[in-house]
Amino acid sequence: MEIGYYHGWDQGYVKTQLDKLRNDGQRVKAAARIDADIQKLAIFWPYLHKVNITVKILKGCEPLRELIREFQGIAYRVFFCIKGQQIWLLHMIEKKQQKTPEGDKNLAYERMKDVLGWR
């Protein structure tokens, strides 16, 4: 599978967020783990039971999914969708609470609709 970023294939919000993490000395390890998770996602999709990453479907927003990475008390979420042989990374958040904010979920859902041509 190929990995792309919303709004452009090679650039987008998630890439920008990951670059910020990579350049933050205290969060560079979190970025490395998220990068590894994304690569595992691309290599093993849809057979994720073979690797140690957590992905779930967001109920009510199908087929929107989120990649979950917890690191040092922070929950990182990367929202994505699948289109053919492409994995589109749509949105990324950091949070300390369990519940995903509705605004972030809705934003990711709108971006997914754009990628999938549902508009």
C-alpha positions as CSV (number, residue, x, y, z in Angstrom):
1,M,0.0,0.0,0.0
2,E,1.1,3.6,-0.6
3,I,0.9,6.3,2.0
4,G,-0.4,9.8,1.1
5,Y,-1.3,12.9,3.0
6,Y,-4.4,15.0,2.7
7,H,-4.6,17.6,1.0
8,G,-1.7,16.8,-1.4
9,W,-0.2,13.3,-1.8
10,D,3.3,14.3,-0.6
11,Q,2.3,17.0,1.8
12,G,-0.5,17.8,4.2
13,Y,-1.6,18.3,7.7
14,V,-0.4,15.0,9.1
15,K,3.1,15.3,7.5
16,T,3.4,18.8,9.0
17,Q,2.4,17.5,12.5
18,L,4.8,14.6,12.3
19,D,7.6,17.0,11.2
20,K,6.9,19.1,14.3
21,L,7.2,16.1,16.5
22,R,10.4,15.0,14.7
23,N,11.9,18.4,15.4
24,D,10.9,18.5,19.1
25,G,13.7,17.0,21.1
26,Q,11.3,15.8,23.8
27,R,8.8,14.2,21.3
28,V,11.1,12.8,18.7
29,K,10.7,9.3,20.1
30,A,6.9,9.6,19.8
31,A,7.3,10.6,16.1
32,A,9.6,7.6,15.5
33,R,7.0,5.2,16.9
34,I,4.2,6.8,14.9
35,D,6.3,6.6,11.7
36,A,7.0,2.9,12.4
37,D,3.3,2.3,13.0
38,I,2.4,4.0,9.7
39,Q,5.0,1.9,7.8
40,K,3.6,-1.3,9.4
41,L,0.1,-0.2,8.4
42,A,1.3,0.2,4.8
43,I,3.1,-3.2,4.7
44,F,0.7,-5.4,6.6
45,W,-2.8,-3.9,5.7
46,P,-5.3,-5.5,6.1
47,Y,-3.5,-8.2,8.1
48,L,-2.7,-6.1,11.2
49,H,-3.1,-9.0,13.6
50,K,0.5,-9.8,12.5
51,V,2.0,-6.6,14.0
52,N,1.6,-4.7,17.2
53,I,-0.4,-1.6,16.2
54,T,-3.9,-0.6,17.2
55,V,-6.4,0.5,14.6
56,K,-10.1,1.0,15.0
57,I,-13.0,2.0,12.9
58,L,-14.8,5.1,14.1
59,K,-18.4,4.1,14.6
60,G,-20.8,6.3,12.7
61,C,-18.0,7.5,10.4
62,E,-17.3,4.3,8.5
63,P,-14.9,3.7,6.7
64,L,-12.9,6.3,8.7
65,R,-10.3,4.6,10.9
66,E,-7.8,5.8,13.5
67,L,-4.3,4.5,14.2
68,I,-3.7,4.7,18.0
69,R,-0.3,5.2,19.6
70,E,0.1,5.9,23.3
71,F,3.5,7.2,24.4
72,Q,4.6,8.8,27.6
73,G,1.0,9.6,28.8
74,I,0.0,11.1,25.5
75,A,-2.5,9.5,23.1
76,Y,-1.7,10.2,19.5
77,R,-4.3,9.5,16.9
78,V,-3.8,9.4,13.1
79,F,-7.1,9.3,11.2
80,F,-7.0,7.6,7.8
81,C,-9.0,6.0,5.0
82,I,-8.3,3.4,2.3
83,K,-8.8,4.1,-1.3
84,G,-7.8,1.3,-3.6
85,Q,-4.1,0.6,-2.8
86,Q,-3.7,3.9,-1.1
87,I,-3.8,4.9,2.6
88,W,-4.7,8.5,3.0
89,L,-3.6,10.1,6.3
90,L,-6.2,12.7,6.9
91,H,-5.8,14.2,10.4
92,M,-3.7,13.8,13.5
93,I,-4.2,14.8,17.1
94,E,-2.6,14.5,20.5
95,K,-4.8,14.1,23.5
96,K,-4.8,13.3,27.2
97,Q,-8.4,12.3,27.6
98,Q,-9.9,9.0,26.2
99,K,-12.7,10.5,24.1
100,T,-11.9,11.8,20.6
101,P,-13.1,15.4,20.2
102,E,-16.1,15.5,17.9
103,G,-14.6,18.5,15.9
104,D,-11.5,16.5,15.1
105,K,-13.6,13.4,14.1
106,N,-15.8,15.5,11.9
107,L,-12.9,17.2,10.2
108,A,-11.3,13.8,9.4
109,Y,-14.7,12.6,8.1
110,E,-15.0,15.6,5.8
111,R,-11.5,15.0,4.5
112,M,-12.3,11.4,3.9
113,K,-15.4,12.2,2.0
114,D,-13.3,14.5,-0.2
115,V,-10.6,11.8,-0.8
116,L,-13.3,9.2,-1.6
117,G,-15.2,11.5,-3.9
118,W,-18.4,11.4,-1.8
119,R,-19.1,15.1,-2.3
